[in-house]
């Protein structure tokens, strides 16, 4: 991840202040970190959504905060536990729109050049907006832009996920690697997760909404 260009990044634990960054529980007086296994009341796995500021209004916040001349229409804003990704549709390139005989390769090159120019021209302003959003939502901000069929994500987090797999599950990953679908087990696992997400999107959306309501009710309860 390019940390020098796109804005401030999380440093060592505690540097960003209380509650910032995934997996950082708050210590109560004389008690264990909330969210750890065996302490607190969060979901298993050492993390609970109540520890992070809510981000339900992130899309609306970015719509109001972004300069009106950056994108065509509202930017696409997606949120998870660690990251907010903001991708906007750029205005068409004038020469590209006027030349009906331009080849697809030339169109893609023009779009890539326009996206690159947007990235450089807006760098400082995006860093400022990202810092504000990170202070508000406790998550890193990644930027991207799209023009026609060309899309580029400038920076984004790659978060390691530890897991234990039995032999049949490892064999599935090894088959994907041996077939050339993925270059490693970790890439094969990411490919499998992406495939599941595509085919269960509606169910996952309903599940996330239900979990969000549970977390809201939990946050409204007494602090034990």
Order of alpha helices (4+ residues) and beta strands (2+ residues): alpha-alpha-beta-beta-alpha-alpha-alpha-beta-beta-alpha-alpha-alpha
